[in-house]
Amino acid sequence: MMKKLLLLSLLVVFGLASGFSQNGKIEFEEYDLNNGLHVILQQDHTTPNIVVSVMYHVGSKNESPELTGFAHFFEHLMFEGTKNIPRHQYDKYVSRAGGELNANTSTDRTYYFEMLPSNQLALGLWLESERMLHAKVEEIGIKTQKGVVIQEKKQRYDNPPYGTILPQTMAHAYEKHPYRWTPIGDEEHIRNAKDEDFMNFYKEFYVPNNAVLTICGDFDKAEAKKLINDYFAEIPKGTKEIYRPNILEPKKTTEVRDTVFDNIQLPAVIQAYHIPAVGTPDFYAVDMLSKLMTDGKSSRLYKELVDNQQKAIQLMAFPMPYEDPGLTLAFGIPNMGVDPKALEDEMDKQFSVVRDELISDREFQKLRNKIENELVSSNATIADRAENLATAYTYFKDTERVNKELEKYFAVTKEDIRNVAQKYFVPENRVVLYYLPKQK
């Protein structure tokens, strides 16, 4: 508690320098260009660094069922080069300037960023404007990245033990919604896609009216606004209609159960419960419930099934913060000699307790303290803030959401936690998978 109070005090003391107001909230400015690009500026003069990022509102859920994996594929392709940047030179501009860059893709968005010395703002903006306007979506780069992405799928999903848990879970949990496939996509879809398919995807989604540009760190606002105008204002607004799936997954009334045989030595029990979308009141209660059950060695499932009964060697549960209704995934590995069914029964028993009884005042306060610490930490760096600001606007069209998260968690009551346990964490609302070693 003392460390938390010290950190919060420091945020107040150094608020003006670090981009936090006197009440600890993140201060930022935002506006739109005429082409639809949303801009967020967040100053922090504590270190001579900046983060330039662009988040595109496109993820695997925006893909055609016959052409999956495209959003993730573009995360790779966008480093191939542009009209004015030779192939394989994109990252070298950043490394030569003493910076670093990366990107990541989810079901709902794709995110690119550069962290640079503060005197390299123009470089970061030029690089991202080149990516938005002049990316090389052409045969040689597409062919190269097809090989890279297919190999990544093998290394991260197909070959490692338990690597297919997420794809298998999503495929069993969803019948209609595009969450039924994961961002890595289908190998054959990528292999057989035509160059024209990739170009059409780029023209539809990599447009300013589908993007958020965020600058965080040590920069001058007047200079930043001029550079943003110079590099982005003339990029044409997208003309194609941006695909936003409005598919509602049917309400589940029967448990889905299956067995997967994998190259593993120890079995695993996976329980995936359907939950509401991120940002809804119930989602905050679901997140708190997940922390109560498996977050840390003092959590309920860990204490009871790992420490006391020694029925499991690993237990975790985490909600997936998806833009549309998603899942909470509970995952357990039984101890040697423990039948997976015995572990599943004990997991069920622990969830039944939280459905029947209110959690204690002590547990509730511990949850609130943990969440407060995590939220403070989640905005501690300019890199964190850049992504959180962009996400708030992309998902909710409300950037101020970054300053509302704590009050939304604190609005959750003990009764709310019990209610979501009763509403969502029930057998008829879940998928259960047993991962078992292949028979030799």
N, C-alpha and C positions, 0 to 999 in steps of 0.2 A: 504493500500500500504506500509506503514511504517513497519508493522509486516512482510510482505512478504520480503521486502528488508533485514530486520534484520535476518530472517531465512536463506535467501540465503547467507548472509554474514557469518553467523555462520558455514554454511556448508563448505564454503571456508576456514575459519580460522581453523576449526577442521578437514579439509579434510583428512589428512593422518591418523588421529586416527580413524575416523569414516568410512573409506572405500570409501570416495569420493575423486576424484582427485581435483587439484586446480581449474579446470573449472567446478566443481560441478557434474561431471559424476561419476557413480559407477565404481569402479575398481574391477576386478575379474580375476581369472584364470580358464581355463577350459581345459579338456582333456578327452580322451576316454580310457577305459580299453579294453583289447583284446576281452572280451565277449560282447562288445557293450555298456556297461554302460557309460553314459555321466556324467562327474563330473564337478561341478562348485564350486569354492572356493572364498568366499568373506569375507575378514577380516574386523573387526570393533572392536577396542580395547577400546571403550568408556565405556562399562559395562562388567562385568565378566560373560557373558552369551553367549550361542550358540544356534543356531537353526539347527537341522539336519532334512532334509526333503527328501522325494522321491515322484516324480510325475510320475505316469504311464500314458502312452498315450492310455487310454481306458476310454470311457464314454458310455453313453446310446446309442450313435449312432453306436457303434461297436457290439451291441447285435443282436441276431436273432429276427425277428418279433414274433416268437412263444415263445421266452424266454426272455422277457423284464424284466428290474429291476435288472439284474445281477451285473452291475457295482456298483450300490448303495448297493446291498446286500453284495458285497465283502468289501465295506467300513466298514461294521459291522463285517463281519466274520474274518477280518484280526486282530481283537483284541481278538479272542477266545483263542489264544495260538499257540505254535509251538512245534516242536519235542523236543526242549530243554527248553521251557517255559510252565509251567502247565497252564491249562485253568483258565481264569479270573485273571491271575497274570501279564499279559503284562503291564497294566497301573500302577500296583503297583510298578514295578521297577522304573518308572519315578517319581511317587509321593514320594517314599522313598528318592529319590535323590534330592528332592526339585524342581522338574520340572513339566511341564504340557504337554499334548499331545492332538492331535485331528486329524480329517480327514474330507474331503468333496469331493463330487462327482458332476460332471457336465455332460453335453451332450458329452463332448470331452475329459475329463481327470479325474483321481482320484488322490487325493493329501493327503499325510500323513506327519505329522511333530511332532517333540519333541522339546520343548524349555527347556534347561537344564543349570545348572551352567557350566562354561567353563571347569571345571576339570572332566566333565562327558562325554567328547567326545566319548570315547571308548564305553560307555554304549549305546549312541544313535546310533552309527554305528552298534553295535552288534544287537540291537533290529530290525533295518531295514533290516539287512542282514538275520536275522531269518525269518522275514516276507516274504522276497523274495525267500528264499530257502526251508524253513521248515514249512510253515504255515500248521495248522491242518485243512484240508478240508475234514472233516469226518462227519459221521452221527449225532453224538450228537450235535456238534456245528452248523451244518446246520439246524437241527430241531429247536434248540433254537432260532437262528437268523431268521428263517422263521416267528416265532411268533412275534419277535420284529419288524421286517420290516412291517408285515401286520398291526400290531397295530399302527405303526408310520404313515402309509398311512391313516388310519382311523382318527387319531388325527390331522394330518396336512393338509389333502386334502379332505377327504370325509365328515367330520363333521363340520369344522369351516365355518362360513359365507364366501362366495366368494372363498372357498378353492380350488374349481375345475377350477378356471379361467384359469390357465396356461395349465393344461391337455386339457381342452376344446378348448382353443385357438389353441394349437399346432395341435390337431386332425383335426380342421377345416382348418388350414392353409396349411397343407402338405398332399399330396396324396401319394407320393412315398418315399420321403426321410425319414430316421429313426428319424429325429427330430419330426415326427408326434406322438411319445410317449415321455414322460418325464422320467427323471432318476428314479422316484419312481416305474415305471413299472406297470405291471398288477398283481393284487393280485393272480389270478388263475395261472398265469405263475409261480410265486414263489412257491405257494402252491403245484403245481403238478410237479415241476422240480425234476429230479432224482439226487442223489448224484454224479453220473457220469457226469452229465451236468455241475455241479459246478467245478468238478475236471478238466474237459476239458477247461473251461474258465480260470482257474488258470494257467494251463500249457501253454495256448496260450498267455496270456497278462501279467502275473506277472513274467516277465523275464527281465534280465538286458538290453537286446537290445531294450526294450520298456520302458526304465525308465531313469530318470534324478535324480541324487543324488546331493543335494545342501547343503553346509555348510556355514552358515553366522555367524559372531560374533568373539568372542575373542578366537582364537586358533592359534597354531603354524602350519604353512603349512607343514613343514617336517614331523612332528608327524602325521598330518592328512593324508598325502599321504601314509605313512606307514600303518596306521590303515585301510585306505580304501583298500589298497592292501591285507592286512591280511584277512579282512572280506568279500570282494566282488570279488576279482580277480578269485577265484576258482569256483564261481557260474557258472554253465554251461549256455551258450547262448541258447536261445529258439530255438527249432527245427521246431515248427509248423509255418506255414505262418500266419502272423498277419493280421487280417481282417481290411481293410481300405475301407469303403464304398465309391464308386465313383458315387453315384446316384445323378443325376441332377434333381432337382424339376422343372417341366414344368413352363414356364413363365405364370404368371397369366394375364388373359385378362378380367375376370369378377369378380365383387365383390361377396364374400361369406357372406351370412347374415343368422343369426339364433337367436333363443330365448332359453334361459336356465332358468328353474324355480328352485329356490334354497330356502333354509331355511334362508331367509334374510328379513330385514324390509325395507331397502331402495334399490331401483333398482341401477343398474350400467350400464354404456355404455363402451364397450371395442372396441377399434379399433387397429388392428394389421396389420402393413404394412411390406411387404417383403423388406428386405434390404441386401446389400452385406456383405460378410464375414468380420470378424474383421481383421484389418491390411491393408485393401485396402484403397486407397485414398478416395473413396466415404464414407467409414465407418466413417472416422474422421469428414467429413462434416455432416453426419447424426447425429453423437454424439453431435456436436455443435448445430445443429438445435433442437435436443431434449432438450438440456439445455436452449436454447433460449425460448422454448415454456413452459416448466413446472418446471425448476429447481429453486426453491425458490419462495418466495412471490412476488418478483419483476418480475417474468417471465410473458410472454405475456398471456398465458391461465389463470394463477392464477389471475393476476391483473384484467383481463377483466371479466372472468366468475365467480370468487369467490368474488372478492372485488366490482367491478363495477356493474355487473348485478345480482350478488347473485343467479346465476342459479345452482351453484355447491358448495358442501361443501368440495370436495377433487378432485384434478386433478394431474395426473402425467403422464410422458412419459419417457421411457428409452429404449435404444437399447440393444439387447442381443448380447454380444460379442462372437458369435459362430465361430468355425473354418470354417464351411461352411456357405453359405448365411442364415441369420437368420431373426429376426423380430424386429421391434420397437413396443412396446406395449404402447398405450395411454389408460388411464383408468380414468373415471370420475364418480362421485357419485352425482346425481342431488339433489338439495335442496328439502326440503319438499314441495310437491305440484307442482313441476316442472316436466313436461312430459319428459321422456328420449329422445324423438325425438327432443324436443326443445333444450336440451343440445347438442345432436349430431349435430344439425344444426349449433349451435354457434361454436362448435369445428371445424366443417368443414370450417366455415367462417374464422376462425383464420388461419387455414392452407392454405386457398386460398390466404390470404393476403401475406404470406411469399412466395407463388409460384409466385405472381405477382410483388412483390416489393422487392428491395434490403433492407436489414436491415440497420439501421442507423450506422454511425461511432461510436457513443457512445455505442450502444448495442454490436457492434463487438468488441470494445476494452474491454468491460466488460466481454465478453465471453473469450477472450484471457487471461485476468487476472485471471479469475476463474479457467481455465484449468491449468495455470501455478502453481497456488496455490495447486490445487488438485494433480498435478503430483509430486510436491515436497513432499507433505504430504504422498503420496502413497508409497514413498520409505524411509520414515523417520525411520522405525524400522527394525531390522534384520529379524523379521518375515515377514514383507511386502516384503523386498528385496528378501528373499529366494523364496517366491512364484512367484514374478514377474520375477526373473531370470529364474526359472524353466519353467514358462509359455512361455517366449520368445523363449526358445530353443525348447520346445515341439511343439508349434504351427508353428514356422517359421524356426527352425534350425538356428537361429541367435540370440544368447544371447545378443548381442550388441543392439538389439532392445530396451532394457530398457533405453538406452541413446539417442534414436532417436525419442521418442514419442513426445516431445515438438516441435521439428522441423517439424514433420509431421502434427501436429495440426496447427502450425503457417504457414504452406504452404497452408492451406485452405483460400480461399478468400470469400468475400461476395457473389460473383457470384457463387462460388461453392455451398454455402448454398442454394441459390435460385435454382440452377440446380438440387440438390438432392431432393428438395421439389417438383419440377416439375416432376422428374423422378420416385420417389418412393412413395411420399405422395399424391397419387391419388386414387380415389374410386376403379378403376378396379384392383388395386394391394393390396387389403386389405381384411381382415375379420372383420365383425362387429357383435358383440354379445350383445344382451340385456340380462342382468341378472335381472329377475323379481321375486318378492316374490311368493312363492307357494300359490295357491288358497286354502283357508281353508273351 
